[in-house]
Amino acid sequence: MPADSQQPNIIFFFTDQQRWDTVGAYGQPLEVTPNFDRLAAEGVRFENAFTCQPVCGPARSCLQTGKYATETGCFRNGIALPQDQKTVAHWLSEAGYEVGYVGKWHLASSGEKQDYRTRPVPLEWRGGYKDYWLAADVFEFTSHGYDGHMFNADMEKVEFEGYRVDCTTDFALEFLRSRELERPFFLFLSYIEPHHQNDRNRYEGPEGSKERFKNFEVPGDLADTEGDWCESYPDYLGCVNSLDGNFGRIREELERMGVADNTLIVVTSDHGSHFRTRNSEYKRACHEGCVRVPMILHGPGFEGGRVVEELAGLIDLPPTLLAAAGLDVPAYMGGRPLQQLTAGQAEDWPQDVFIQISESHVGRALRTRRWKYSVRAPDKEGWKDPDSETYVEDFLYDLEEDPHERSNLVRSPEHAGVRARLAARLKERIAEVEGMDVEILPAAEE
């Protein structure tokens, strides 16, 4: 397909481990995200947006391919995206786009024999991002909140000094300023913030974050719990505030270039953080703090300050990008173009979101407007096994009555009918995605 002058440029502004409620437009009371809020006021905000896999690498494989993690094979971290998988970069490149990637990749390494976690990623493992590349496979291994390095397309180390979000944005601005604009561009800009810094076991906001955001309002799911949110949340918000300020720099550059009106911007995250309140770390769970993410789009087809209440997910974004470029969406993609919702053409839009969970356990979950229903495989290992033929009910939450998921109804006799209905639907979703007929057993009596 030849390039079309009406094809919008696309910028995918991707954060890591960011809860939806860090954004003012989603209810954050502190002034953390004025630029994201402005985007929401001008574009479309998806109120109920969810990851399809609350782990970094698997979520990224879904975003790049439009397939669920078990379909790509990247069901956990440390599995490279197979080279035969067609990504959004491949699709858009074929449609005439210049394709570029900046930041964290996390889809090139597979064990010791193929370990690019701290080494440059060869061209064949870059998922089709062939025109511009400045990235690290596991960015948190080559940098800290301040200072570090990535690698360019020639596999050369590119060092930076300063706060990591600022420096990553500097590189993104270099990409934008080097475009001749003869073709539309697609930039996937993948930050690591507000992800915790692994080797230091803490969140690293810009200097002054602890003081600036010390008077935060405790999210309802964290209040009166253990975990490390009390000491971590100010820096977490500091990370988000830095992302917001740097997003403002990106928008200013688009205005200066004269391409703002014909650029589709996507802002979202791979998953959230529950701050060690649901398991021993920050994600890998079915709970809202972990699976619910911000999702704001602005540009052609996404204007007017609208709020969409229908359920949406990361799995819907690859079809959305292809549709924006004027491409037909392949049937194998698991989601649907969000343009169908904004155009009022989605009367049969799915009423649930399907979530796969790995590493902490082998789990599957459904999120409907009212219910959260999750199961786990009792005899499988989360780092070893991608799926199971047998699951046991693990959680049921009534989100209308219990939005912070404090009362697990998985053994409630009054909710046996709800569980039966959700189990039947979950089995349908597993069969659709994974091609397996599974058994779901009731939770054991306590």
N, C-alpha and C positions, 0 to 999 in steps of 0.2 A: 504493500500500500504506500503510495507516495506521500510526502509530507503535505499537510494542508495548512494554509496560513491561518485558518480558524481554529486549529487544534490548540488548546491551551497549554502553556507551560505548566509543569506540575512540580510542586515542592512538598515533599513528605517530611514534616517536622516531627521526629520520633523521639520520645523520651523513654526512660527505662525505670520501671518500678514506681510509676507515679499514680497515686490514688486520684480518683475523680474529684473528691471533695477538697483538693488543694486549690482548685480554681474558683474564683469569685462567682463566676456564672453558675457554678454548681453548688454554691452556698458557703464558700470559705469567707468568714467574716473579716479577716485581716486583708489589707491591701497587698496581696501577694502577686496577683496576675492581671494588672491593668491592660496589658496588650492582648492576652488571650480573651479577656472579657470584651474588649473592643471587637475582636474577631467574631466572637459569638453574637454581639449586637448587630454585626453587619452580615454575618453568614448564616449557617445552620448549626445549631447545637443538638447533639443527640443525647437526650437525657438518660437513656438506659442503654449504655454501651459496655460491651464485655469482651474480654479476651477469650480465645478458644483454647488456650493452653497457658497456665500461669507459671511458665518457665521461659527464660530468655531465648535460648536457641530454638526450641520448638515453636514458640510464638513467631519468631522471625521466619522460620521455614514456611509457616502458614501465610504470612504476609507476602512473601516473595512469590509463592506459587498459587495461592488460592485453594490449596488443599489442606486437609487436616494433618496433624503431625504424624499420625500413624500411616497416612497415605504417602508422605514424603520419606518415611523411615526415620525422620529426626524426632523421635518421640521423647528424647531427653537431651540435655546438653552433651557436648562432646561427640556428636555425630554430624559429619559434614553433609551438606546438601548435595545429593547425588548430581553428577554432571548431566544426566539425562533429564533433569527436571527443568521445564520451561518456566522462567520467571517473568515477572512484570517487566524487568529490564529487557529481556529478549523480545517480548511482545511489543513494547514501545519502541525499541530500536528498529524493529521491522516496519513500524508505522512511521518512521522518519525522525524519531526523537534522538537528540544527544542524551546519553544516559550517564549520570555521575553518582558516585557514592562517597560520602564523607562520614567518618566516625567508626562506631562499633559494628562489626560484621557478625561474628559468633557463629559462622556456618561453614568454616573451612577445616576444622581440626577433627580428627578421629583417632584418638589414641596416640601412643608414643611414636608409631611409624609415620603418622601424618599429623604432626604437632606444629601448628602455626600460631599458637597462643601468644608467643612473644617473638615470632618471626614474620617476615613479610608473606602475604598471601599471593601465590602464583596466579596468573591470569585465569587459568582454567578452573580455579576454585572461587572466582569472584561473582558467580551467578549472573554473568552477562553484562556486568557494568564495565564496559570496555572503553568508554570515551574519557572518563575521568575517575580517578581512584585515589583516595587518601584515607587510609583506614588502618585499624588494628583488629585482628580477629577477636581477641578478648582485651578490650581497651583498658579494663581495670588492672590488667597485668602489665601494661606498658606505661602506666601513668597513675597519678594520684590527683586529689582535688586541685592541687597546684603542681604544674610541670609534668612533663612526660614526652612521649613520642608516638608517632604513627609511621606508616610507610606509604610511599607514593606508588604510582603505576610502574615505575622502573625498579621497584623493590628497594628503594633507598630510604634510610631512616630520616624522618623529618621531625626534629625536636621542637618543642615549644616551651616557653616560660610564661607563667601566669595562670590564672584560674582556668580550669579545663574547659568550662562552657564557653568562656570568652574566646579561647584559642580555637576551639572547634568551629565557632562561628566565623572567626577570621578566615579560616580555610574555606568555609562555605561561601563567604563573600568573594574570595579570590576566584572561585569557580564561576560565580555569577558575573563578575567583572570581566572575565576572560571569554565570555560568550560573544560570538558575532551575530547571534540571533537570526541567522539564515534558516535555522531549523528550530522547532520548539525543543525545550530542554526538560528533562526529568531529573531532579536532584532528590536522592534519598539521603536525608540528613539525620544521622543516628547518634544521638547523645547517649552518654552513660548516666548522667544525673537524672533523677535523684537516687539512683542505686547506691547502696552502701559500698564503701571502699573495703574490698575483701580482706586484704592483708592487714588492715588496721581495725577491722571489725566495728566500723562506725560510719555514719553519714558525714560528709565533708562539705558543708556549705561555705560560701565565701566568708572571709574574715568579718566578724561582727554579727554573724547570723544569730548566734546564741542570745545576744542582747536584743537584737532588733525584733526577734519573733518569740521572745520569752513569754509573752502574755497570750499565747495561742489558746484557742478554744478546743478542748479535748474532743475528738470525734467520738460519737456515741458508742461505737463498737470497741473503743479502747478504754473508755472511762472505767475506773475501778478494776482494772486488770493488771496483771503483771506484764512482763515484756520490757522492752527498752525504749518505749515511746516517750516517756517523760524526759529523758535526757537527749533523745535523738530528734524529736519533732521540730525544734527550732532550726536545726541545721537542715533538716529535710525541707522545711519551707524555704530556707535560704537557697537551697539548690533550685527549687521551683521558681523562686523569684528571679534568680539569675537566668534561668531558661526563658522566662517571660521577657526580661529586658533584652536578651539577645534575639528573641523572636522579633521584637520591635526593630532591631537593627536590620533584620532580613526584610521586613516589610518596607522600611525606609529605602533600602536599596532597590527593591522592585519598583517603587514609585520613581526613584531617580532614573532608573533604566527605561521608564515609560511602559512597563509590561504588567503593571499591577492588575489592570482590568482584565487581562487575558491570562491570568495565572490562577490555577487551582491550588489552594493550600489545604493540606490535611494536617491536623494536629492531633496526636493520640499517643498512647503508651502501650508497652507490651503486656503489662499487668500492674498491680498495685503492691501494697505492702501492709501486712497486718502486725508488723513490729513484734514478732515472736510471741504473739498472744494466742495463736491457734496451733502452732507447732514450734519446733525449736529454732526456726529462722523466720524468713519474711514473706514467703510465697508458698507455692505448691499446696494450695488448699482451695476449697470451694467457696470460701466466705467472701462477702462483698468487698472488704478491704483489700482483698487479693485479686479478685477477678473483674471488678468494675473499674473502668478507665474513662478519662475524658475523651471525647471525640467531637471535634469542631471542624467543619469544612467551610471554606469560603472560595468563591470564584464562580465561573459559569455554571449555572444550575444549582448553586448553593448560596443564595443571597436572601436578604430581607429580614434578618434577625429572627428567624423562625426557630422554634423548639419542636423537635420530633420526639414523641413519646414512645413510639413503637420500639421494640427490642432490636438492637443492632449489634454488630460485632466486628472484630478485626477481620474475620473471614469474609465480610462484605466489602472490604476495601480493595482487594485486587480487581474484582469485577467493576468496582466504581472507577478505578483508574483507567481500565480498558474502555469502558463506556465513554469516559470523558474524552478519550482520544479518538472516538468514533469507531471503535473496534467491536465486533461481535464477541460476546462473552462465551468461552467454551463451556460445554455442558459439564465438564468434570469439575469445575470450580464449585466449592461448597457453599458460597454465599451468593448474594444478588446485588446488583448495582443499587446504591443508595439513592440514585436519581429517581428510581421508581417511587420512593417514598416522597421525595420533594415535589415530584410531578403529579402526585395523586394517582399513580398507576399501579398500586400494590394492594389490591383488595385481599389477596391471599397471602399476605406477608406472614412469615412464620411467627407463631405465638410462643416460641421458646428458643433459647440459646443452648447449644450443645457444647460441653466443655470436657476436654480430656485432661487428666492430671497424671503426672509421672514423678519419679525420683523419690518423693516422700512415701508414695504408695502408688499402686495402679488403681486409678479412680476414674469415674465418669460422673457427670453432673448435668442437671437440667436447671435452667433459670427461666421461670415464667414471670409474668407481671406480678403474681402473688406469691409463688412458691419457689423455694430452693430445695432441690432433692439431689442427694449425692450418695453414691455407693462406692465400695472398695473391694478389691480382690483379696480374699483372705490368705491365699497361698502363693501370691506372686510378689516379686521384688521390684520396687519402683525404678531402680537403676538398671535392671536386667531385662525385665519383661515389658513388652509394649502393650499387651492386652491380656484378656482372660475370658474363659467361657463361663465363669461363675463369679458373681459379685454378691456382696452382703450390704444391705441398707445401712447407711452410716449417719446421714443427717437429713432432717426435714425441718424447714423453717417457714413459718407463715410471715412473709415480709410486710403484710399490711398491719398485722398486730405486733410484730416483733422485727422492726427494720434493722436492728443491730445484732440480730441472730444470737440471742442469749438463751432461748428456750428450744432445745432440740426435741422435736416431736416424733422422732423416729420410732419410738415404742408406744406412742399414745394410742390407746384403743379407739378413741374418738376419730382418729385420722387414718384409720386403716383403709378406708375407701379412697382417700386422697393419695395415699402411698401406692395403692394398686393401680390407680389411673396414671400416676406419674411413672411408675415402673413400666407399664405397658408402653408409654410414649418413649421413655428412655431406651427400651429395647428396640423400638422402631428406629430411633436415631442411630444406635450402634449398628444395626443391620444395614442401614443406608450408607453409613460412612465406612464401616470396617468389614462389612460382608459377613458378620457373625451373628448367629442366633445364640443369645446368652441367657443364662438363668440368673435371676435376682432373688436372693433369699432374705427373709426377714431378719432384723437384728436380733441377736441372742438376748435373752432376758438377763437383766443385770442381777 
